[in-house]
Amino acid sequence: MTRVYFVRHAQSDYRSGSDRERGLTPEGLEDRRVVLDFLRDKPVDAFYCSPYRRSLDTIQEAADHFGLAIRTDERLRERETVPGGNVRELFQRRWADFDWHEEGGECLRSVQARNIAALTDILNESREKTVVIGTHGTALSTILHYYDPSFNCASFMRFIDWMPFVVELDFSGTELVSKTEHVYVEKVFVP
């Protein structure tokens, strides 16, 4: 069995930097300790991550604890968006039509396809190992939807304020065999 711990990033600082370079709020920097505390006694073999700073910053302490480098993969990045694209009304529209996107944005089907391609590669090279993947709310939700089509906008909105959030997916080959939600810190999502 291959175990994957997906770690949705801690609270990001929407007031600074581009989407790619935006870091964590002071609270987010404190809250990433929850990730380290949860992973500390797990037999982690590898760390993968979106190249976005907030995701990297969220899992860096844990990777340092294990003495492992974080391998970034561009396909694990968050949905391409435009200013004002992260509002609840648009979340509902995207979930209602997986192919819809605002001009300059990216549809959920595209986010799902590249994240699943990256995950499949990770599963194939990490058979029978335990890995951590630093991710984002939308990216994670499209992965969960891929394996469980009943995962919908309401499911996504249930954890939109959980930053960080750790969910475990266990695989036999590339087939999902179980999902377990672990720890999270509830913060208010403010784009």
Disulfide bonds with the S-S distance in Angstrom:
none
